[in-house]
Amino acid sequence: MNIKKCCLTLPSRRPDALFRLLPILSLLAVLLIAGCSEEEEQETESNPQTSVEIECAPDNGGITLPDGFCASLVVDSLGRARHIAVAANGDIYVKTRSEEGGIAALRDTTGDFKADVIERFSTMTPMGSGILWETGMAIHDGYLWASNKVAVYRWPMPEGGALVPEGDPEIVVSGFPEQNAHASKSIAFDNSGYLYVNVGTPSNNCQEEQRTPESPGLDPCPQLERHAGIWRFSASDTGQTFSPDARYATGLRNVVGLDWNTDVGALYVTQHGRDQLNQLWPELYTEEENAELPAEELLRLTEGANAGWPYCYYDWQQEKKVLSPEYGGDGQEVGRCAEYLDPVAAFPGHWAPNGLLFYTGEHFPERYRGGAFVAFHGSWNRAPLPQQGYKVSFVPFEGGSTAGDYETFADGFAGVEPIPNRGAAEYRPMGLAMGPDGALFISDSQEGRIWRVVYTGKENNEETGGG
């Protein structure tokens, strides 16, 4: 508020004239003060950092956050939560692997940001498919979207105050290749009416004999025809069928996190790098190198892009893409990998990036706006070294390009240090979503805990619930 707008200047007249003006001055003062109060209210409403309600758990629900942020617990133990989506009215939809039901709908009716109404709908195997819900949860264009290993579904958003959609969902795309490994079908949408779906590889690195020491890679890799990429479909049509012709990008081993960056109009994905360099090629890689390599990647995709799997992997320590040992590489040689797409950001090996969200809200400080949050599910292939990951990182962006190294945003999910194996972790970050007020939601796949992260502007302490 500009204080000058709310100041009264008294006239420099004789006292008797001043007394005659008092009724007018009193009326002016009331009007001006009312105007100032209204102005303050308008400024508060227009400033998201003051309009977002702050409700924090005493210890942030077991996680640590940067100064100025705190977290509350929406729900404590929903059961193996996967990806999540938040509606415009604040209702939350969560994909789960719980035996109670495949999708959970959460609502806060008391204003304390805790889910006091939880309803479950659909089943573990939608429409009798026999295929469990996995990842893939979104709200887009008036529909609630979900996917399993072989199809993408949608319901019209509930109306009339209902929390759960009615009836069976429509099948948008079906016929994806059945596979045991990397079968989840994560989804994202652009601004032009398209749906993007990940189709992972059914193997580690397309060997002649899968996960067998020193077995060479198939060249060309036949899996690239129907796997290892991103497929694009209409977001408005139903009854579509998977086809190799709908491939948008290729050379991607397994993508679980993907999101459309509206600032630049491009699809970004997080790729899980290959496993077992030391176990499969002990003459070329040490246990320490196996633990750190290859990189997990954040990639910007365009139509026709090729990220190089299985022929190449990205070495974040050397900052270059190198030839895979299955195709004659020695950990140094680049060879044909020079022609493939490099990441815009790279992370240590086996952290398992399962959630990706570009922050488009205004509640967080300006440096976070347009940047990317990445939820790391945590590793398994670093043994005998301790496992790592189990955190949410932030990648700053400016003008559509990365603007610095990634940084840890939320940590402490595992609850133990060092982490001997993934089963020892107390919580594992999985999904990310943004609420209508700009709050950040994080889901956990171990117990089904969900955090709501907000900005307080204060240094973390016991009063604000900081960790």
C-alpha positions as CSV (number, residue, x, y, z in Angstrom):
1,M,0.0,0.0,0.0
2,N,1.3,3.5,-0.9
3,I,1.1,5.4,2.4
4,K,0.7,8.7,0.6
5,K,-2.8,7.6,-0.5
6,C,-4.0,7.4,3.1
7,C,-2.6,10.6,4.5
8,L,-4.7,13.7,5.4
9,T,-3.2,17.2,5.0
10,L,-4.9,19.6,7.4
11,P,-5.5,23.2,6.1
12,S,-3.4,26.0,7.7
13,R,-6.3,28.3,8.8
14,R,-7.4,30.0,12.0
15,P,-8.7,27.6,14.7
16,D,-12.3,28.8,14.2
17,A,-12.2,27.9,10.5
18,L,-10.6,24.6,11.4
19,F,-13.5,23.8,13.7
20,R,-16.0,24.6,11.0
21,L,-14.2,22.1,8.7
22,L,-14.1,19.2,11.3
23,P,-17.4,17.5,10.1
24,I,-16.1,17.5,6.5
25,L,-12.6,16.3,7.6
26,S,-14.2,13.5,9.7
27,L,-16.2,12.3,6.7
28,L,-13.1,12.4,4.5
29,A,-11.1,10.5,7.0
30,V,-13.7,7.7,7.2
31,L,-13.8,7.5,3.4
32,L,-10.0,7.4,3.0
33,I,-9.5,4.9,5.8
34,A,-12.1,2.6,4.2
35,G,-10.4,3.1,0.9
36,C,-7.1,2.1,2.4
37,S,-8.6,-1.0,4.0
38,E,-10.1,-2.0,0.7
39,E,-6.8,-1.4,-1.0
40,E,-5.0,-3.5,1.5
41,E,-7.5,-6.3,1.1
42,Q,-7.2,-6.1,-2.7
43,E,-3.4,-6.3,-2.5
44,T,-3.6,-9.2,-0.2
45,E,-5.9,-11.1,-2.6
46,S,-3.6,-10.4,-5.5
47,N,-0.5,-11.5,-3.7
48,P,-0.5,-15.4,-3.7
49,Q,2.2,-15.5,-1.1
50,T,-0.2,-14.0,1.5
51,S,-3.4,-15.6,0.2
52,V,-2.2,-19.2,0.6
53,E,-3.2,-20.6,4.0
54,I,-0.3,-21.9,6.1
55,E,-0.8,-25.1,8.0
56,C,2.4,-27.0,9.0
57,A,3.2,-30.2,10.7
58,P,5.6,-29.8,13.7
59,D,8.4,-31.6,11.8
60,N,7.2,-31.1,8.3
61,G,5.8,-34.7,8.4
62,G,9.3,-36.1,8.6
63,I,11.0,-34.2,5.8
64,T,13.4,-31.3,5.5
65,L,12.8,-28.2,3.3
66,P,14.6,-25.0,2.5
67,D,14.2,-22.0,4.7
68,G,10.9,-20.3,4.2
69,F,9.0,-23.5,3.4
70,C,7.0,-25.9,5.5
71,A,4.8,-29.0,5.0
72,S,1.6,-30.4,6.3
73,L,0.3,-33.9,6.1
74,V,-2.8,-34.3,3.9
75,V,-3.0,-38.0,4.7
76,D,-0.7,-40.4,6.5
77,S,-1.2,-43.9,5.2
78,L,-3.3,-44.1,2.1
79,G,-1.5,-47.2,0.9
80,R,1.3,-47.3,-1.8
81,A,0.4,-44.0,-3.6
82,R,1.7,-43.4,-7.1
83,H,1.0,-40.3,-9.3
84,I,-1.5,-37.7,-8.1
85,A,-3.6,-34.8,-9.5
86,V,-5.3,-31.9,-7.8
87,A,-8.6,-30.4,-9.1
88,A,-9.5,-26.7,-9.2
89,N,-11.6,-27.1,-6.0
90,G,-8.7,-28.7,-4.1
91,D,-9.9,-32.3,-4.4
92,I,-7.0,-34.7,-4.8
93,Y,-7.0,-37.9,-6.9
94,V,-4.3,-40.5,-6.2
95,K,-3.4,-43.7,-8.1
96,T,-2.6,-46.4,-5.6
97,R,-1.6,-50.1,-5.4
98,S,-3.8,-50.5,-2.3
99,E,-6.0,-53.6,-2.1
100,E,-8.9,-51.3,-1.1
101,G,-9.2,-49.8,-4.5
102,G,-7.2,-48.5,-7.4
103,I,-7.9,-44.8,-7.2
104,A,-8.5,-42.7,-4.1
105,A,-10.3,-39.4,-4.0
106,L,-9.5,-37.0,-1.1
107,R,-11.4,-34.0,0.1
108,D,-10.8,-31.5,2.9
109,T,-14.1,-30.2,4.3
110,T,-12.8,-28.5,7.5
111,G,-10.1,-26.1,6.1
112,D,-7.2,-27.7,7.9
113,F,-5.7,-29.2,4.6
114,K,-6.1,-32.8,5.9
115,A,-8.2,-35.2,4.0
116,D,-11.3,-36.0,6.2
117,V,-13.2,-37.6,3.3
118,I,-11.6,-40.5,1.4
119,E,-13.5,-42.4,-1.3
120,R,-12.2,-45.1,-3.5
121,F,-13.4,-45.9,-6.9
122,S,-12.6,-48.2,-9.9
123,T,-10.8,-51.4,-8.9
124,M,-7.3,-52.7,-8.9
125,T,-8.0,-54.1,-12.4
126,P,-10.1,-51.5,-14.3
127,M,-13.0,-52.8,-16.3
128,G,-12.0,-56.4,-15.7
129,S,-8.7,-56.0,-17.6
130,G,-6.7,-58.0,-15.0
131,I,-4.0,-55.3,-15.3
132,L,-3.2,-53.3,-12.1
133,W,-3.4,-49.5,-12.1
134,E,0.2,-48.2,-12.2
135,T,1.3,-44.6,-12.8
136,G,-0.4,-41.9,-14.8
137,M,-2.9,-39.6,-13.2
138,A,-4.0,-36.2,-14.5
139,I,-6.9,-33.7,-14.8
140,H,-7.2,-32.2,-18.2
141,D,-9.8,-30.5,-20.3
142,G,-12.7,-31.4,-18.0
143,Y,-11.7,-35.1,-17.6
144,L,-10.0,-37.2,-14.9
145,W,-7.3,-39.3,-16.6
146,A,-5.7,-42.6,-15.5
147,S,-3.6,-45.3,-17.1
148,N,-2.5,-48.9,-16.5
149,K,0.0,-51.0,-18.3
150,V,-2.1,-51.5,-21.5
151,A,-4.5,-48.6,-21.8
152,V,-5.3,-44.9,-21.0
153,Y,-8.7,-44.1,-19.6
154,R,-10.8,-41.0,-18.7
155,W,-13.9,-40.0,-16.8
156,P,-15.8,-36.7,-17.0
157,M,-15.0,-34.7,-13.9
158,P,-17.6,-35.2,-11.1
159,E,-20.4,-32.6,-11.0
160,G,-22.8,-31.3,-8.4
161,G,-20.4,-31.5,-5.6
162,A,-19.6,-35.2,-6.1
163,L,-16.1,-36.4,-5.3
164,V,-16.0,-39.6,-7.4
165,P,-16.9,-39.8,-11.1
166,E,-19.8,-42.0,-12.1
167,G,-19.7,-45.2,-14.2
168,D,-16.9,-46.9,-16.1
169,P,-14.2,-44.7,-17.8
170,E,-13.9,-44.2,-21.5
171,I,-11.0,-46.0,-23.2
172,V,-8.9,-43.4,-24.9
173,V,-6.0,-45.6,-26.2
174,S,-5.6,-49.3,-25.9
175,G,-3.5,-52.1,-27.4
176,F,-0.1,-51.1,-25.9
177,P,2.4,-54.0,-26.0
178,E,2.2,-56.2,-23.0
179,Q,5.5,-56.5,-21.0
180,N,6.7,-57.3,-17.5
181,A,9.5,-54.7,-17.2
182,H,9.0,-50.9,-17.4
183,A,5.4,-51.4,-18.3
184,S,3.9,-48.2,-16.7
185,K,2.2,-45.8,-19.0
186,S,2.8,-42.3,-17.7
187,I,0.9,-39.5,-19.4
188,A,1.1,-35.7,-20.2
189,F,-0.7,-33.2,-22.3
190,D,0.3,-30.2,-24.5
191,N,-1.7,-27.1,-25.3
192,S,-2.6,-28.3,-28.8
193,G,-4.9,-31.2,-28.1
194,Y,-2.3,-34.0,-27.8
195,L,-1.8,-36.8,-25.3
196,Y,1.8,-38.2,-24.7
197,V,2.3,-41.7,-23.3
198,N,5.5,-43.4,-22.3
199,V,6.2,-46.9,-23.6
200,G,9.3,-48.3,-21.8
201,T,11.6,-51.1,-22.8
202,P,11.0,-54.7,-21.8
203,S,14.7,-55.1,-21.0
204,N,17.8,-53.5,-19.4
205,N,19.8,-52.9,-22.6
206,C,18.6,-55.1,-25.4
207,Q,21.1,-57.9,-25.0
208,E,21.0,-61.1,-26.9
209,E,20.6,-62.8,-23.5
210,Q,19.0,-60.4,-21.1
211,R,21.0,-59.4,-18.0
212,T,23.7,-61.9,-18.8
213,P,27.3,-61.0,-18.3
214,E,29.1,-60.0,-21.5
215,S,26.2,-60.8,-23.7
216,P,26.3,-58.4,-26.7
217,G,23.5,-56.1,-27.7
218,L,21.2,-56.7,-30.6
219,D,22.0,-54.3,-33.5
220,P,19.6,-53.0,-34.6
221,C,17.6,-53.4,-31.4
222,P,14.2,-54.8,-32.4
223,Q,12.6,-53.4,-29.3
224,L,12.8,-49.9,-30.7
225,E,9.9,-50.6,-33.1
226,R,7.2,-50.9,-30.4
227,H,9.0,-49.7,-27.2
228,A,11.5,-47.3,-25.8
229,G,9.9,-44.0,-26.6
230,I,7.1,-41.6,-26.3
231,W,3.9,-42.0,-28.3
232,R,1.5,-39.2,-29.2
233,F,-2.3,-39.4,-29.6
234,S,-5.3,-37.2,-29.8
235,A,-6.5,-36.0,-26.4
236,S,-10.1,-35.6,-27.6
237,D,-10.7,-38.9,-29.4
238,T,-11.6,-42.2,-27.8
239,G,-11.1,-45.7,-29.0
240,Q,-7.6,-45.1,-30.4
241,T,-5.2,-48.0,-30.8
242,F,-1.5,-48.1,-30.2
243,S,0.6,-48.1,-33.4
244,P,4.3,-47.7,-34.1
245,D,3.2,-44.8,-36.5
246,A,2.2,-42.7,-33.5
247,R,5.7,-42.6,-32.1
248,Y,6.9,-39.1,-31.1
249,A,10.4,-39.8,-29.8
250,T,12.6,-42.8,-29.4
251,G,15.8,-44.1,-27.7
252,L,14.3,-43.8,-24.2
253,R,14.8,-46.8,-21.9
254,N,12.1,-46.0,-19.4
255,V,10.3,-42.7,-18.7
256,V,8.1,-42.4,-15.6
257,G,8.1,-38.6,-15.1
258,L,7.0,-36.3,-18.0
259,D,5.4,-32.9,-18.2
260,W,4.7,-30.2,-20.8
261,N,6.7,-27.0,-20.3
262,T,4.2,-24.2,-21.2
263,D,6.9,-21.5,-21.2
264,V,8.6,-23.0,-24.3
265,G,5.9,-25.3,-25.6
266,A,7.9,-28.5,-25.3
267,L,7.7,-31.9,-23.7
268,Y,10.2,-32.8,-21.0
269,V,10.8,-36.3,-19.6
270,T,13.0,-37.9,-17.0
271,Q,14.7,-41.1,-18.1
272,H,15.8,-44.0,-15.9
273,G,19.3,-45.0,-17.0
274,R,20.3,-48.7,-17.5
275,D,21.5,-51.0,-14.7
276,Q,24.3,-53.4,-13.9
277,L,27.4,-52.0,-15.6
278,N,29.7,-53.7,-13.1
279,Q,27.7,-56.9,-12.8
280,L,27.5,-57.4,-16.6
281,W,30.9,-55.9,-17.5
282,P,33.2,-56.3,-14.5
283,E,36.3,-55.9,-16.6
284,L,35.2,-52.4,-17.6
285,Y,33.5,-51.0,-14.5
286,T,34.2,-51.0,-10.8
287,E,31.5,-51.2,-8.1
288,E,32.0,-47.5,-7.5
289,E,31.5,-46.6,-11.2
290,N,28.4,-48.9,-11.3
291,A,26.9,-47.0,-8.4
292,E,27.2,-43.6,-10.1
293,L,26.6,-44.5,-13.7
294,P,24.9,-44.0,-16.0
295,A,23.1,-40.6,-15.4
296,E,19.4,-40.2,-14.8
297,E,18.4,-37.6,-17.4
298,L,16.0,-34.7,-17.9
299,L,15.5,-34.4,-21.6
300,R,13.7,-31.9,-23.8
301,L,12.0,-33.7,-26.6
302,T,10.9,-32.7,-30.1
303,E,9.1,-34.8,-32.7
304,G,11.6,-37.4,-34.0
305,A,14.1,-37.0,-31.2
306,N,16.4,-39.9,-30.4
307,A,18.0,-40.2,-27.0
308,G,20.3,-43.1,-28.0
309,W,19.2,-46.1,-25.9
310,P,20.4,-48.9,-26.1
311,Y,23.5,-48.0,-28.0
312,C,24.6,-45.2,-25.7
313,Y,24.3,-43.8,-22.2
314,Y,25.0,-40.4,-20.6
315,D,28.0,-40.1,-18.3
316,W,27.3,-37.2,-16.0
317,Q,30.9,-37.2,-14.6
318,Q,32.4,-36.8,-18.1
319,E,29.5,-34.8,-19.3
320,K,29.1,-36.7,-22.5
321,K,27.2,-39.6,-24.1
322,V,29.3,-42.7,-24.5
323,L,29.0,-46.0,-26.3
324,S,27.4,-48.8,-24.2
325,P,29.6,-51.9,-23.6
326,E,27.0,-54.1,-25.3
327,Y,27.9,-52.2,-28.5
328,G,31.7,-52.2,-28.1
329,G,32.1,-49.2,-25.7
330,D,34.7,-49.0,-23.0
331,G,33.3,-46.2,-20.9
332,Q,35.2,-43.6,-22.8
333,E,34.4,-44.0,-26.5
334,V,31.7,-41.7,-28.0
335,G,31.4,-43.2,-31.5
336,R,27.9,-42.9,-33.0
337,C,26.6,-41.5,-29.7
338,A,27.6,-38.0,-30.9
339,E,24.4,-38.0,-33.1
340,Y,22.0,-38.5,-30.2
341,L,20.2,-36.1,-27.9
342,D,21.9,-34.9,-24.8
343,P,20.0,-34.1,-21.5
344,V,19.4,-30.6,-20.3
345,A,20.2,-31.8,-16.8
346,A,21.8,-35.0,-15.4
347,F,21.7,-36.7,-12.0
348,P,23.7,-39.5,-10.4
349,G,22.9,-43.1,-11.3
350,H,19.9,-45.1,-10.2
351,W,18.1,-42.3,-8.3
352,A,14.9,-43.3,-10.2
353,P,13.1,-40.0,-11.3
354,N,9.5,-40.9,-11.1
355,G,7.8,-37.5,-10.9
356,L,8.3,-34.3,-13.0
357,L,6.5,-31.0,-12.5
358,F,7.1,-27.6,-14.0
359,Y,6.0,-25.1,-11.4
360,T,3.5,-22.6,-13.0
361,G,2.1,-21.2,-9.8
362,E,2.8,-17.8,-8.1
363,H,2.8,-18.8,-4.5
364,F,6.5,-19.9,-4.4
365,P,9.2,-17.2,-4.7
366,E,9.9,-16.0,-8.2
367,R,13.1,-18.1,-8.7
368,Y,11.0,-21.3,-8.6
369,R,8.5,-20.2,-11.3
370,G,9.0,-22.0,-14.5
371,G,11.5,-24.4,-12.9
372,A,11.2,-28.2,-12.7
373,F,10.7,-30.3,-9.6
374,V,11.8,-33.9,-9.8
375,A,10.7,-36.7,-7.4
376,F,13.4,-39.4,-7.0
377,H,12.0,-42.7,-5.9
378,G,15.4,-44.1,-4.8
379,S,17.9,-46.6,-6.0
380,W,18.5,-50.3,-5.8
381,N,21.4,-50.9,-8.2
382,R,24.1,-49.2,-6.1
383,A,24.9,-52.2,-3.9
384,P,27.2,-53.0,-2.2
385,L,27.4,-49.2,-1.7
386,P,24.6,-47.4,0.1
387,Q,21.5,-46.6,-1.9
388,Q,20.7,-42.9,-2.8
389,G,17.9,-40.7,-4.1
390,Y,14.7,-40.6,-2.0
391,K,14.4,-36.9,-2.4
392,V,12.7,-34.1,-4.4
393,S,15.2,-31.9,-6.4
394,F,14.7,-28.6,-8.1
395,V,16.1,-27.6,-11.5
396,P,16.0,-23.8,-12.1
397,F,14.9,-22.6,-15.5
398,E,15.0,-19.1,-17.0
399,G,13.7,-18.2,-20.4
400,G,12.9,-21.8,-21.1
401,S,16.5,-23.0,-20.4
402,T,18.1,-24.5,-17.4
403,A,19.7,-21.7,-15.2
404,G,22.0,-23.6,-12.9
405,D,22.7,-26.9,-11.3
406,Y,19.9,-29.0,-9.7
407,E,19.5,-28.6,-5.9
408,T,17.8,-30.6,-3.2
409,F,14.4,-29.2,-2.3
410,A,12.9,-31.9,0.0
411,D,14.9,-34.6,1.7
412,G,14.8,-37.0,4.7
413,F,12.1,-39.3,3.2
414,A,14.1,-42.4,3.7
415,G,14.4,-41.8,7.5
416,V,17.7,-43.8,7.7
417,E,21.3,-43.0,6.7
418,P,23.0,-44.7,5.1
419,I,20.3,-46.6,3.2
420,P,21.3,-50.3,2.9
421,N,18.5,-51.2,0.4
422,R,15.3,-49.7,-0.9
423,G,13.2,-51.7,1.4
424,A,14.8,-49.9,4.4
425,A,13.4,-46.5,3.3
426,E,10.5,-45.2,5.4
427,Y,9.1,-43.1,2.5
428,R,9.8,-42.9,-1.2
429,P,8.8,-39.8,-3.2
430,M,6.7,-40.7,-6.2
431,G,4.2,-38.2,-7.6
432,L,4.1,-34.4,-7.8
433,A,1.2,-32.0,-8.3
434,M,0.4,-28.4,-7.8
435,G,-2.7,-27.2,-6.1
436,P,-4.9,-24.3,-7.3
437,D,-3.3,-22.0,-4.7
438,G,0.3,-22.9,-5.8
439,A,1.0,-25.4,-3.0
440,L,3.2,-28.4,-4.0
441,F,1.9,-31.9,-3.2
442,I,4.3,-34.9,-2.9
443,S,3.1,-38.5,-2.7
444,D,4.9,-41.5,-1.2
445,S,4.8,-45.1,-2.5
446,Q,5.6,-46.9,0.7
447,E,2.8,-46.0,3.1
448,G,0.8,-43.5,1.0
449,R,1.7,-40.4,2.9
450,I,1.0,-37.1,1.1
451,W,2.7,-33.8,1.9
452,R,1.4,-30.3,1.1
453,V,4.4,-27.9,0.8
454,V,3.8,-24.1,1.2
455,Y,6.0,-21.0,1.4
456,T,5.9,-19.1,4.7
457,G,8.7,-16.6,4.0
458,K,10.1,-17.3,7.5
459,E,13.3,-19.2,8.4
460,N,12.5,-22.7,9.5
461,N,12.1,-23.2,13.2
462,E,9.9,-24.9,15.6
463,E,7.1,-22.3,15.2
464,T,6.9,-22.7,11.5
465,G,7.4,-26.5,11.5
466,G,10.7,-26.3,9.7
467,G,13.2,-29.2,9.6
